[in-house]
Amino acid sequence: MTQPHLLSIDHLTAHYGAAQALFGVDLTIDPGETVALVGANGAGKTTLLKCIMGLMKPSAGEVFLEGHDVTGNSPVQMVRQGLALTPEGREVFPHLTVAENLQMGTAALKTGRKEVARRMQAVYDRFGRLAERRDQAAGTLSGGEQQMLAMGRALMARPRLLLLDEPSLGLAPLITDEIFAIIHQLARSGVTILLVEQNAARALSASHKAFLMAGGRIVQQGSSQDLLVDPKLRAAFLGAASKEKPAASRLGAAGLTNIRLEKPDMHRHTFMPDFPDDQALAAHQLTGLQWTVRHAFEGSSFYRQRLEAAGVTPASIRSMEDLRRMPFTTADDLREFYPFPLRAVPFEQIVRIHASSGTTGKRKIIGYTQKDLDDWIHFFARCYEMAGVTPLDRVQIAVGYGIWTAGMGFQLGCEKVGAMAVPVGPGNIDMHLQFMQDVRSTVFCSTASMALLMAEEIHRRGIADKINIRKIIYGSERSSRSMRRKISELFGGAELFDITGLTELYGPGTGIECADHDCIHYWGDYYIMEIIDPETLQPLPDGEWGEMVVTTLCKEAAPLIRYRTRDITRIIPGKCTCGSVMPRHSRIKGRSDDTIKFRGVNIYPSTIDTILSAIPGLGSEYQIVLTRDGSSGKDSMKLVIERGQAVDADRTAELVHETIYQVKRQLLVSIDVELVDYGRLPRTERKSQRVFDSRITDEIV
């Protein structure tokens, strides 16, 4: 049997004398929802609240509470049945103290003194300013404090449904911020709220669904996030407003008006491609492949030599099958031609470089033209769009900046989509938590382990109700299903999106999982993906696991032709249930080489070998032990290294300190070091096992 709505309004009509104020209003609210009722002055919002609360008798229609008809009940009856109202204008009792005003919230209830005291303390805990002014006359409070008092008085009734009528009316912007932060906290704590508000942007961003009123009628309804970006809303509610005269809007100068006028393109523009079908995408890819081969052949001596040796010329590329005739490119090629590998344009056209770690101390440096950067920013914004990020979001970025691609990509893509960037960077948990609470960030971008670390810390400090993160976009490392589930739960049900990328292929943002969460959509209009057997190097059919190989279609400074990424995945055939035309692959399962991904940094055992061999007193045998703390989610790396033959144990502290210093200096990661006696580590005739990774123990995909 279907559960009834908490509140259901059926065809409600109301009059003031002969003047009709409501015209057949229908509205439903379910437990735990925050529902916004948005409209201009005179739309009928307050009238509807009065009818719900029993302050006004409707002319026709019905009001149901959990399926029971409560139409026409008195305000006292409605309070006893679980409703409480914070009226427009606050209407506190000015000559009574704060404490006495709060006690009035239980006047219609038979509540014992001890319970009243407990409820009052709960209000003081939520509204710290009221606790400081408990003996002060309510009439001497500021407007914001009176609004807090009115909300606290309503909460004293422990309502199942809290009705808030224009909570931001007449308040300064900073105070409005504080009031809406409290509304967010109430919603996260499970309070069901009907929010009546002229400030449309505020109301929509604080609610799950919304009803838009005009002339006493519901004229539009739906998901609040969808309504925020609906062009019909602008036409219906902004009236004759202009950038010069925002007050001409029917909603006034505040809220949605300003956001719409400042970021007009962000709600209408999509970063998704408009290919009607797979054939159109394939034709685009062939054109891009032909351009890339010609561009690389004419601009890069490296590629020209390789292509000629394979018998490939630009004119010989006539179909996608010709891709298989071309040679592979590898990370070794990038190292061999350091510092500007694969360069296919003059130096004066390169406007930026980024780099990732290499295997012999030389990083993989990639150049970018301005078009390369513009393309990267465009499809990174596409990632945010696929994850449902809007200009109303506040995106807190917890990945590395500088020579690494991550931070710059996340920030520029965020700004391109019109959201607010909060570029905190990696580490510094206290700063991140402060910004999450003070700025009320809604999206968190990090590695999976950083997200779990933050989630654990939020849980440990007991501040979950003060955190407003609803989406987590993470990348740079593998994560299991259980790890994702734990992150989501500790962040209060946040939605997770795995984002992919590598420095050689622009950077992060080359693909992201969609809202159906069963695949990664990759941007087939910017690169071609193949899956090959890493042993035979032969292409594998769709659906089979193998190594990802990519070929760019419009990359200028450093094009990639059949670049072996070493990432293990599979192409998923068929259309995604989300409806996107973009092709898709599974989440990254592992590597075909021995690369270690540690705290967002690619580390090769050979790099470790190079560092250790330069420290006198260390032996040649070592092990890399990777673990993950089950409670904090923090990854740790320990190097177990033999001392050199005949090296005195008294040098242990010195050698440990030097090893930690050199690894930190060259790889930018912190590790632990354990020195053991010479000959302690096992020897084998075959290749020694260097890496022991126990971080992921359950399934990844």
C-alpha positions as CSV (number, residue, x, y, z in Angstrom):
1,M,0.0,0.0,0.0
2,T,1.3,3.4,-1.0
3,Q,2.2,5.7,2.0
4,P,0.2,8.9,2.0
5,H,1.9,12.3,1.6
6,L,2.8,14.1,4.9
7,L,0.8,17.1,3.5
8,S,-1.5,17.0,0.6
9,I,-3.5,20.0,-0.7
10,D,-6.2,19.3,-3.2
11,H,-7.7,22.0,-5.4
12,L,-7.6,24.6,-2.7
13,T,-9.5,27.9,-3.3
14,A,-9.7,31.0,-1.0
15,H,-11.3,34.4,-1.0
16,Y,-11.0,37.7,0.8
17,G,-14.6,38.8,0.6
18,A,-15.4,38.9,-3.1
19,A,-11.8,38.8,-4.2
20,Q,-10.4,35.4,-5.0
21,A,-6.9,34.8,-3.8
22,L,-6.3,31.1,-4.5
23,F,-7.5,29.2,-7.6
24,G,-7.5,25.4,-7.3
25,V,-4.0,24.9,-5.8
26,D,-2.6,21.4,-5.6
27,L,0.6,20.6,-3.6
28,T,2.2,17.7,-1.9
29,I,5.0,17.3,0.6
30,D,6.7,14.1,1.7
31,P,8.5,13.4,5.0
32,G,12.1,14.8,5.0
33,E,11.6,17.1,2.0
34,T,12.3,20.8,1.9
35,V,9.7,22.3,-0.5
36,A,9.9,25.8,-1.8
37,L,6.9,27.9,-2.6
38,V,8.2,30.8,-4.8
39,G,6.5,33.8,-6.2
40,A,6.2,37.6,-6.2
41,N,4.2,39.7,-3.8
42,G,0.5,39.0,-4.2
43,A,1.0,35.6,-5.7
44,G,-1.0,33.9,-2.9
45,K,1.9,32.3,-1.0
46,T,1.0,33.6,2.5
47,T,-2.7,33.0,1.9
48,L,-1.9,29.3,1.2
49,L,0.1,29.1,4.4
50,K,-2.8,30.6,6.4
51,C,-5.2,28.0,4.9
52,I,-2.8,25.2,5.8
53,M,-2.3,26.4,9.4
54,G,-6.0,27.0,10.1
55,L,-5.6,30.8,10.3
56,M,-7.9,31.2,7.3
57,K,-10.8,29.0,6.1
58,P,-10.6,28.0,2.4
59,S,-13.6,28.5,0.1
60,A,-13.2,25.1,-1.4
61,G,-10.7,22.2,-1.6
62,E,-9.2,20.1,1.0
63,V,-6.0,19.8,3.2
64,F,-4.8,16.3,4.2
65,L,-2.2,15.5,6.8
66,E,-1.0,11.9,6.4
67,G,-4.2,11.1,4.6
68,H,-6.5,12.6,7.2
69,D,-8.7,15.5,6.3
70,V,-7.7,18.5,8.4
71,T,-9.4,21.2,6.4
72,G,-10.7,24.0,8.6
73,N,-9.1,22.8,11.8
74,S,-8.1,25.5,14.2
75,P,-4.4,26.7,14.6
76,V,-4.2,25.0,18.0
77,Q,-5.4,21.7,16.5
78,M,-2.8,22.0,13.7
79,V,0.0,22.6,16.2
80,R,-1.1,19.6,18.1
81,Q,-1.1,17.5,14.9
82,G,2.5,18.5,14.2
83,L,2.6,21.8,12.3
84,A,4.4,25.0,13.3
85,L,4.6,28.4,11.5
86,T,7.3,31.0,11.5
87,P,5.2,34.0,10.3
88,E,6.1,36.7,7.9
89,G,7.6,39.6,9.9
90,R,8.6,37.3,12.7
91,E,5.8,38.5,15.1
92,V,7.8,37.9,18.3
93,F,6.4,39.3,21.6
94,P,8.6,42.3,22.0
95,H,8.2,42.8,25.8
96,L,8.8,39.2,26.7
97,T,12.3,37.8,27.0
98,V,13.9,35.4,24.5
99,A,13.3,32.5,27.0
100,E,9.6,33.5,27.5
101,N,9.1,33.8,23.7
102,L,10.5,30.3,23.3
103,Q,8.2,28.9,26.0
104,M,5.2,30.3,24.0
105,G,6.0,27.7,21.3
106,T,4.7,25.0,23.6
107,A,1.6,26.9,24.8
108,A,-0.8,24.8,22.8
109,L,0.8,21.6,23.9
110,K,0.7,19.7,27.2
111,T,4.5,19.7,27.7
112,G,6.2,19.1,31.1
113,R,8.7,21.5,32.5
114,K,11.6,19.2,32.1
115,E,10.7,18.6,28.4
116,V,10.3,22.3,27.8
117,A,13.8,22.9,29.3
118,R,15.3,20.1,27.1
119,R,13.7,21.6,24.0
120,M,14.8,25.1,24.9
121,Q,18.4,23.9,25.4
122,A,18.2,22.3,21.9
123,V,17.2,25.6,20.5
124,Y,20.0,27.4,22.3
125,D,22.5,24.8,20.9
126,R,21.3,25.5,17.4
127,F,21.0,29.3,17.8
128,G,24.0,30.4,19.8
129,R,23.0,34.0,19.8
130,L,19.7,33.3,21.5
131,A,21.6,31.5,24.3
132,E,23.6,34.7,24.9
133,R,20.4,36.8,25.0
134,R,18.0,34.5,26.8
135,D,17.1,37.1,29.3
136,Q,17.0,40.0,26.9
137,A,13.7,41.5,25.7
138,A,12.8,40.2,22.2
139,G,12.0,43.8,21.0
140,T,15.7,44.8,21.5
141,L,17.0,42.0,19.2
142,S,18.2,42.7,15.7
143,G,16.1,41.6,12.7
144,G,18.2,38.5,12.1
145,E,18.1,37.6,15.8
146,Q,14.3,38.0,15.9
147,Q,14.0,35.7,12.8
148,M,16.1,33.1,14.7
149,L,13.8,33.5,17.7
150,A,10.7,33.0,15.6
151,M,12.2,29.9,14.1
152,G,13.3,28.6,17.5
153,R,9.8,29.3,18.9
154,A,8.3,27.1,16.1
155,L,10.9,24.4,16.7
156,M,9.8,24.2,20.4
157,A,6.7,22.4,19.2
158,R,8.9,19.7,17.6
159,P,6.9,20.0,14.4
160,R,6.6,17.3,11.8
161,L,6.2,20.1,9.2
162,L,7.8,23.5,9.7
163,L,6.2,26.4,7.7
164,L,8.6,29.3,7.0
165,D,7.1,32.5,5.6
166,E,9.6,34.9,4.0
167,P,12.5,34.2,6.5
168,S,14.9,36.5,4.6
169,L,12.4,39.5,4.4
170,G,14.1,42.7,5.3
171,L,17.4,41.1,6.3
172,A,20.9,42.2,5.2
173,P,22.7,39.7,2.8
174,L,25.1,38.4,5.4
175,I,22.2,37.7,7.9
176,T,20.3,36.1,5.1
177,D,23.3,33.8,4.5
178,E,23.2,32.8,8.1
179,I,19.4,32.2,8.2
180,F,19.6,30.0,5.1
181,A,22.6,28.1,6.6
182,I,20.3,27.2,9.5
183,I,17.6,26.1,7.1
184,H,20.1,23.8,5.3
185,Q,21.1,22.4,8.7
186,L,17.4,21.8,9.7
187,A,16.8,20.0,6.4
188,R,19.9,17.8,6.8
189,S,18.7,16.9,10.4
190,G,15.5,15.5,8.9
191,V,13.0,18.4,9.5
192,T,10.3,18.6,6.8
193,I,10.0,22.2,5.6
194,L,7.7,24.3,3.5
195,L,9.6,27.4,2.6
196,V,7.8,30.5,1.3
197,E,10.2,33.0,-0.2
198,Q,10.4,35.8,-2.7
199,N,14.1,35.3,-3.1
200,A,13.8,32.5,-5.7
201,A,17.5,31.6,-6.0
202,R,17.8,31.2,-2.2
203,A,14.6,29.1,-2.0
204,L,15.4,26.9,-4.9
205,S,19.0,26.2,-3.9
206,A,17.8,25.3,-0.3
207,S,15.0,22.9,-1.4
208,H,14.4,19.5,-3.1
209,K,11.4,20.5,-5.1
210,A,9.5,23.7,-5.8
211,F,6.1,25.1,-6.7
212,L,6.1,28.5,-8.5
213,M,3.0,30.7,-7.9
214,A,1.6,33.6,-9.8
215,G,-1.9,35.1,-9.5
216,G,-3.0,32.6,-6.9
217,R,-2.2,29.5,-9.1
218,I,0.7,27.0,-9.3
219,V,2.1,27.8,-12.7
220,Q,5.2,25.5,-12.6
221,Q,6.6,22.8,-10.4
222,G,9.4,20.2,-10.3
223,S,12.9,19.6,-9.1
224,S,14.4,22.8,-7.6
225,Q,17.7,22.2,-9.5
226,D,15.8,21.8,-12.8
227,L,13.8,24.9,-12.2
228,L,16.9,26.9,-11.5
229,V,18.1,26.4,-15.0
230,D,14.7,26.5,-16.8
231,P,14.5,29.4,-19.3
232,K,10.7,29.4,-18.8
233,L,11.3,30.5,-15.3
234,R,13.0,33.7,-16.4
235,A,10.2,34.5,-18.9
236,A,7.5,33.9,-16.3
237,F,9.0,35.5,-13.3
238,L,11.6,38.1,-14.2
239,G,9.3,40.3,-16.2
240,A,11.0,43.4,-17.7
241,A,14.1,43.2,-15.6
242,S,17.4,44.3,-17.2
243,K,21.0,44.4,-16.0
244,E,20.6,48.1,-15.4
245,K,17.2,47.8,-13.7
246,P,17.0,44.5,-11.9
247,A,14.2,45.8,-9.6
248,A,11.9,45.7,-12.6
249,S,11.7,42.0,-12.1
250,R,8.5,40.7,-10.5
251,L,10.7,39.0,-8.0
252,G,12.6,42.2,-7.2
253,A,16.3,42.9,-7.2
254,A,17.3,40.0,-5.0
255,G,18.0,36.3,-5.6
256,L,17.3,34.7,-8.9
257,T,17.3,38.1,-10.8
258,N,20.9,38.8,-10.0
259,I,22.1,35.2,-10.7
260,R,20.3,35.1,-14.0
261,L,21.6,38.5,-15.1
262,E,25.2,37.9,-14.1
263,K,25.5,34.4,-15.6
264,P,23.0,34.4,-18.5
265,D,24.7,32.0,-20.7
266,M,25.4,29.3,-18.1
267,H,21.8,28.1,-17.9
268,R,21.2,28.0,-21.7
269,H,24.5,26.7,-22.9
270,T,25.4,23.0,-22.9
271,F,28.9,21.6,-23.2
272,M,27.6,18.3,-24.6
273,P,28.2,17.6,-28.3
274,D,25.2,17.4,-30.6
275,F,26.0,14.2,-32.6
276,P,22.6,12.7,-33.6
277,D,24.0,9.1,-33.7
278,D,27.1,6.9,-33.7
279,Q,27.6,7.4,-37.4
280,A,28.0,11.2,-37.0
281,L,30.5,10.7,-34.2
282,A,32.4,8.1,-36.3
283,A,32.6,10.6,-39.2
284,H,33.9,13.3,-36.8
285,Q,36.5,10.9,-35.5
286,L,37.8,10.0,-39.0
287,T,38.1,13.7,-39.9
288,G,40.0,14.3,-36.6
289,L,42.3,11.3,-37.2
290,Q,43.2,12.5,-40.6
291,W,44.0,16.0,-39.3
292,T,46.1,14.6,-36.4
293,V,48.2,12.4,-38.7
294,R,48.8,15.2,-41.1
295,H,49.6,17.7,-38.2
296,A,51.9,15.2,-36.5
297,F,53.6,14.2,-39.8
298,E,54.3,17.8,-40.8
299,G,55.0,19.3,-37.4
300,S,56.9,16.6,-35.4
301,S,60.2,15.0,-36.5
302,F,59.5,12.2,-34.0
303,Y,56.2,11.3,-35.5
304,R,57.3,11.7,-39.1
305,Q,60.1,9.2,-38.6
306,R,57.8,6.7,-36.8
307,L,55.0,7.0,-39.4
308,E,57.4,6.7,-42.4
309,A,58.9,3.6,-40.8
310,A,55.4,2.1,-40.6
311,G,54.6,3.1,-44.2
312,V,52.0,5.5,-43.1
313,T,51.5,8.9,-44.8
314,P,48.7,11.5,-44.2
315,A,47.1,10.6,-47.6
316,S,46.9,6.9,-46.7
317,I,44.4,7.5,-43.9
318,R,41.0,6.7,-45.5
319,S,39.1,4.8,-42.8
320,M,39.2,4.1,-39.1
321,E,40.8,0.7,-39.8
322,D,44.0,2.5,-40.9
323,L,44.5,3.4,-37.2
324,R,45.8,-0.1,-36.6
325,R,48.6,0.4,-39.2
326,M,50.2,3.2,-37.0
327,P,52.9,2.5,-34.4
328,F,52.3,2.9,-30.7
329,T,53.6,5.8,-28.6
330,T,54.7,5.1,-25.0
331,A,55.9,6.9,-21.9
332,D,59.4,5.9,-22.8
333,D,59.1,8.1,-25.9
334,L,58.2,11.1,-23.7
335,R,61.2,10.5,-21.5
336,E,63.6,10.0,-24.4
337,F,62.7,13.3,-26.0
338,Y,62.6,15.3,-22.7
339,P,61.9,18.2,-22.1
340,F,59.5,18.8,-25.0
341,P,58.4,15.4,-26.3
342,L,56.0,15.0,-29.2
343,R,56.1,18.7,-29.9
344,A,54.3,19.5,-33.2
345,V,54.1,23.3,-33.1
346,P,56.7,26.1,-32.9
347,F,57.7,27.1,-29.4
348,E,56.0,30.5,-29.7
349,Q,52.6,28.8,-30.0
350,I,53.1,26.9,-26.6
351,V,51.4,29.0,-23.9
352,R,51.7,26.6,-21.0
353,I,53.3,23.3,-19.8
354,H,52.1,20.8,-17.3
355,A,54.0,17.7,-16.1
356,S,53.6,14.4,-14.3
357,S,56.1,12.2,-12.6
358,G,58.6,10.1,-14.6
359,T,60.6,6.9,-14.0
360,T,64.1,8.2,-14.0
361,G,63.8,11.6,-12.3
362,K,62.7,13.3,-15.5
363,R,59.1,14.3,-15.5
364,K,56.7,13.9,-18.5
365,I,56.3,17.4,-19.7
366,I,53.4,18.3,-22.0
367,G,53.0,21.6,-23.9
368,Y,49.7,23.3,-24.6
369,T,48.6,25.8,-27.2
370,Q,45.8,28.2,-26.4
371,K,43.4,26.0,-28.4
372,D,44.5,23.0,-26.4
373,L,43.7,24.8,-23.2
374,D,40.3,26.0,-24.5
375,D,39.4,22.5,-25.5
376,W,40.4,21.1,-22.1
377,I,38.4,23.7,-20.2
378,H,35.4,23.0,-22.5
379,F,35.3,19.3,-21.9
380,F,36.1,19.7,-18.2
381,A,33.0,21.9,-18.0
382,R,31.2,19.1,-19.7
383,C,32.2,16.8,-16.8
384,Y,30.7,19.2,-14.3
385,E,27.6,19.4,-16.4
386,M,27.2,15.6,-16.6
387,A,27.6,15.5,-12.8
388,G,24.8,18.0,-12.4
389,V,26.9,20.9,-11.2
390,T,25.1,24.3,-11.8
391,P,26.1,28.0,-11.4
392,L,24.5,27.8,-7.9
393,D,27.1,25.3,-6.7
394,R,30.2,26.1,-4.7
395,V,33.0,23.7,-5.7
396,Q,35.7,23.1,-3.2
397,I,38.9,21.9,-4.9
398,A,41.3,19.7,-2.9
399,V,43.8,18.6,-5.5
400,G,47.3,19.8,-6.4
401,Y,48.1,23.0,-8.2
402,G,51.2,24.2,-9.9
403,I,53.0,22.0,-12.4
404,W,50.4,19.2,-11.9
405,T,47.3,19.4,-14.2
406,A,44.7,18.6,-11.6
407,G,44.0,21.8,-9.7
408,M,44.1,24.1,-12.8
409,G,41.7,21.8,-14.7
410,F,39.2,21.5,-11.9
411,Q,39.2,25.2,-11.3
412,L,39.0,26.5,-14.9
413,G,36.3,23.9,-15.7
414,C,34.3,25.0,-12.6
415,E,34.5,28.7,-13.6
416,K,33.6,27.8,-17.2
417,V,30.4,26.2,-16.1
418,G,29.6,29.2,-13.9
419,A,30.0,27.7,-10.5
420,M,31.9,29.2,-7.6
421,A,35.4,27.8,-7.3
422,V,36.8,27.4,-3.7
423,P,40.5,26.5,-4.5
424,V,41.8,25.3,-1.2
425,G,44.2,22.7,-2.6
426,P,45.4,19.4,-1.1
427,G,45.9,18.7,2.5
428,N,45.1,21.0,5.5
429,I,42.0,19.2,6.8
430,D,41.2,22.1,9.3
431,M,41.1,24.6,6.5
432,H,38.9,22.4,4.3
433,L,36.4,21.9,7.1
434,Q,36.3,25.6,7.9
435,F,35.6,26.4,4.2
436,M,33.0,23.7,4.0
437,Q,31.1,25.2,6.9
438,D,31.7,28.9,6.3
439,V,31.3,29.0,2.5
440,R,28.8,26.1,2.5
441,S,30.5,24.3,-0.4
442,T,28.2,21.9,-2.2
443,V,30.7,20.0,-4.4
444,F,34.0,18.5,-3.2
445,C,36.8,17.5,-5.7
446,S,39.6,15.3,-4.5
447,T,41.2,11.9,-4.7
448,A,39.1,9.1,-3.3
449,S,41.4,8.7,-0.2
450,M,41.2,12.4,0.5
451,A,37.4,12.2,0.3
452,L,37.3,9.3,2.7
453,L,39.7,11.1,5.1
454,M,37.5,14.2,5.1
455,A,34.4,12.1,5.6
456,E,35.9,10.3,8.6
457,E,37.0,13.6,10.1
458,I,33.5,15.1,9.7
459,H,32.1,12.1,11.4
460,R,34.7,12.2,14.2
461,R,34.0,15.9,14.9
462,G,30.3,15.5,14.8
463,I,29.7,18.3,12.3
464,A,27.8,16.4,9.6
465,D,24.7,18.7,10.0
466,K,26.9,21.7,9.2
467,I,28.3,20.2,6.0
468,N,26.4,20.8,2.7
469,I,28.4,18.7,0.3
470,R,26.0,16.9,-2.0
471,K,28.4,15.8,-4.8
472,I,31.9,14.4,-4.7
473,I,34.0,14.4,-7.9
474,Y,37.1,12.3,-7.4
475,G,39.8,10.8,-9.5
476,S,43.5,10.0,-9.8
477,E,43.3,6.7,-8.0
478,R,41.3,3.5,-7.9
479,S,38.6,2.9,-5.3
480,S,36.5,0.0,-4.4
481,R,32.7,-0.2,-4.2
482,S,32.9,-0.4,-0.4
483,M,35.1,2.7,-0.2
484,R,32.7,4.7,-2.4
485,R,29.8,3.5,-0.2
486,K,31.5,4.6,3.0
487,I,32.4,8.0,1.6
488,S,28.8,8.6,0.5
489,E,27.4,7.5,3.8
490,L,29.7,9.6,6.0
491,F,29.0,12.7,3.8
492,G,25.3,12.2,4.4
493,G,24.4,10.5,1.2
494,A,26.6,12.6,-1.2
495,E,26.6,11.4,-4.8
496,L,30.0,10.3,-6.1
497,F,31.4,10.8,-9.6
498,D,34.6,9.1,-10.8
499,I,36.5,11.4,-13.2
500,T,39.3,10.2,-15.4
501,G,42.3,11.7,-17.2
502,L,46.1,11.8,-17.5
503,T,48.5,14.6,-18.1
504,E,49.5,13.3,-21.6
505,L,45.9,13.5,-22.6
506,Y,45.3,17.1,-21.6
507,G,44.8,16.2,-17.9
508,P,41.8,15.2,-15.7
509,G,38.4,15.6,-17.2
510,T,38.7,13.3,-20.2
511,G,35.7,11.3,-19.0
512,I,33.3,11.0,-16.0
513,E,30.7,8.7,-14.8
514,C,27.1,9.7,-15.4
515,A,24.2,10.0,-13.0
516,D,23.3,6.3,-13.6
517,H,26.7,5.4,-12.1
518,D,27.3,2.3,-14.2
519,C,30.1,3.5,-16.5
520,I,32.5,6.3,-17.5
521,H,31.5,8.4,-20.5
522,Y,34.6,9.5,-22.4
523,W,34.8,12.3,-24.8
524,G,35.0,10.5,-28.2
525,D,34.9,13.8,-30.0
526,Y,38.3,14.7,-28.6
527,Y,40.1,11.3,-28.7
528,I,39.7,7.7,-30.0
529,M,40.0,4.9,-27.5
530,E,41.2,1.4,-28.3
531,I,41.6,-1.6,-26.0
532,I,44.5,-3.9,-26.7
533,D,46.0,-7.0,-25.2
534,P,49.1,-5.7,-23.4
535,E,51.1,-8.8,-24.2
536,T,50.2,-9.3,-27.9
537,L,49.4,-5.6,-28.6
538,Q,46.4,-6.8,-30.7
539,P,43.1,-4.9,-30.5
540,L,40.4,-6.5,-28.3
541,P,36.7,-6.5,-29.1
542,D,34.3,-4.3,-27.1
543,G,33.5,-5.7,-23.7
544,E,36.9,-7.4,-23.1
545,W,39.4,-6.1,-20.5
546,G,42.7,-4.8,-21.8
547,E,45.0,-1.8,-21.9
548,M,43.6,1.6,-22.9
549,V,45.2,3.2,-26.0
550,V,44.3,6.8,-27.0
551,T,44.7,8.9,-30.1
552,T,43.8,12.6,-30.0
553,L,41.7,14.3,-32.7
554,C,42.5,18.0,-32.3
555,K,45.4,18.3,-29.9
556,E,48.0,20.8,-31.3
557,A,51.1,21.1,-29.1
558,A,51.6,17.4,-28.3
559,P,49.3,15.2,-30.2
560,L,49.0,11.5,-29.2
561,I,49.0,8.7,-31.7
562,R,48.1,5.3,-30.3
563,Y,49.5,6.3,-26.9
564,R,49.6,3.3,-24.4
565,T,48.2,4.6,-21.2
566,R,48.8,1.3,-19.3
567,D,45.4,1.7,-17.7
568,I,43.3,-1.5,-17.7
569,T,39.6,-1.1,-18.6
570,R,37.1,-2.2,-21.3
571,I,34.8,-0.4,-23.7
572,I,31.1,-1.0,-22.9
573,P,29.1,-1.5,-26.0
574,G,25.6,-0.1,-26.6
575,K,23.8,2.9,-25.3
576,C,23.8,4.1,-21.7
577,T,20.5,4.3,-19.9
578,C,21.3,8.0,-19.2
579,G,20.7,8.8,-22.9
580,S,24.2,10.3,-23.7
581,V,25.5,9.6,-27.2
582,M,29.1,9.6,-25.8
583,P,30.9,6.2,-25.8
584,R,31.7,4.6,-22.4
585,H,34.2,2.4,-20.6
586,S,34.4,0.7,-17.2
587,R,36.1,2.3,-14.3
588,I,39.9,1.8,-14.3
589,K,40.6,-1.7,-12.9
590,G,44.4,-1.5,-12.7
591,R,47.7,-1.1,-14.6
592,S,49.5,-3.2,-17.2
593,D,52.8,-2.0,-15.8
594,D,54.1,-1.7,-12.2
595,T,53.2,2.0,-11.8
596,I,52.1,2.9,-8.3
597,K,49.3,5.5,-7.8
598,F,49.9,7.0,-4.4
599,R,48.1,10.2,-3.2
600,G,47.6,11.3,-6.8
601,V,51.2,10.8,-7.9
602,N,52.4,8.2,-10.4
603,I,55.4,6.5,-8.9
604,Y,57.5,3.9,-10.8
605,P,59.6,1.4,-8.8
606,S,62.5,2.3,-11.1
607,T,62.2,5.9,-9.8
608,I,62.5,4.6,-6.3
609,D,65.5,2.5,-7.4
610,T,67.2,5.6,-8.8
611,I,66.7,7.6,-5.6
612,L,67.9,4.8,-3.4
613,S,71.0,4.0,-5.5
614,A,72.2,7.6,-5.0
615,I,72.2,7.3,-1.2
616,P,75.5,5.7,0.0
617,G,75.0,3.1,2.6
618,L,71.8,1.5,1.3
619,G,71.7,-1.9,-0.3
620,S,70.1,-2.7,-3.7
621,E,67.2,-4.7,-2.3
622,Y,64.0,-3.0,-1.2
623,Q,60.2,-3.5,-1.0
624,I,57.4,-1.0,-1.4
625,V,54.5,-1.7,1.0
626,L,51.2,0.2,0.4
627,T,48.4,0.1,3.0
628,R,45.2,1.9,3.7
629,D,43.9,2.7,7.3
630,G,40.5,1.1,7.6
631,S,39.1,3.9,9.9
632,S,40.6,7.0,8.4
633,G,41.0,5.9,4.8
634,K,44.5,7.3,4.7
635,D,47.0,5.6,2.3
636,S,50.5,4.9,3.6
637,M,53.7,3.9,1.9
638,K,56.6,2.2,3.6
639,L,60.0,1.4,2.1
640,V,61.7,-1.7,3.6
641,I,65.3,-1.4,2.5
642,E,68.4,-3.4,3.2
643,R,71.5,-1.6,4.6
644,G,74.5,-2.0,2.4
645,Q,76.9,-4.9,3.1
646,A,79.1,-4.1,6.1
647,V,77.2,-0.9,6.8
648,D,77.0,-0.3,10.6
649,A,73.6,-0.4,12.2
650,D,74.5,2.9,14.0
651,R,73.9,4.7,10.7
652,T,70.2,3.6,10.6
653,A,68.7,6.9,11.8
654,E,70.9,8.9,9.4
655,L,70.0,6.7,6.4
656,V,66.2,6.7,7.3
657,H,66.2,10.5,7.5
658,E,68.1,10.9,4.2
659,T,65.8,8.5,2.4
660,I,62.6,10.2,3.6
661,Y,64.0,13.6,2.6
662,Q,65.1,12.5,-0.9
663,V,61.7,10.8,-1.7
664,K,59.8,13.9,-0.4
665,R,62.1,16.2,-2.4
666,Q,61.9,14.3,-5.7
667,L,58.4,12.7,-5.6
668,L,56.5,15.2,-3.3
669,V,55.1,12.4,-1.1
670,S,55.8,11.5,2.5
671,I,56.7,7.9,3.4
672,D,57.9,5.7,6.2
673,V,61.2,3.9,6.0
674,E,62.3,0.6,7.7
675,L,66.0,-0.5,7.4
676,V,66.8,-4.2,7.7
677,D,70.0,-6.1,7.8
678,Y,71.8,-6.9,4.5
679,G,70.5,-10.2,3.1
680,R,67.2,-10.0,5.0
681,L,65.0,-9.6,2.0
682,P,64.2,-12.6,-0.3
683,R,66.2,-13.2,-3.5
684,T,64.8,-15.0,-6.5
685,E,66.1,-16.1,-9.9
686,R,63.1,-14.4,-11.4
687,K,62.0,-10.8,-11.2
688,S,61.8,-9.8,-7.5
689,Q,58.4,-8.7,-6.2
690,R,58.9,-5.0,-5.3
691,V,55.4,-3.8,-4.7
692,F,53.0,-5.1,-2.0
693,D,49.7,-3.3,-2.3
694,S,46.9,-4.2,0.1
695,R,44.9,-1.0,-0.2
696,I,42.0,-2.5,-2.2
697,T,40.6,-5.9,-1.1
698,D,37.1,-6.0,-2.7
699,E,35.8,-5.3,-6.1
700,I,36.5,-2.1,-8.0
701,V,33.9,-2.3,-10.8
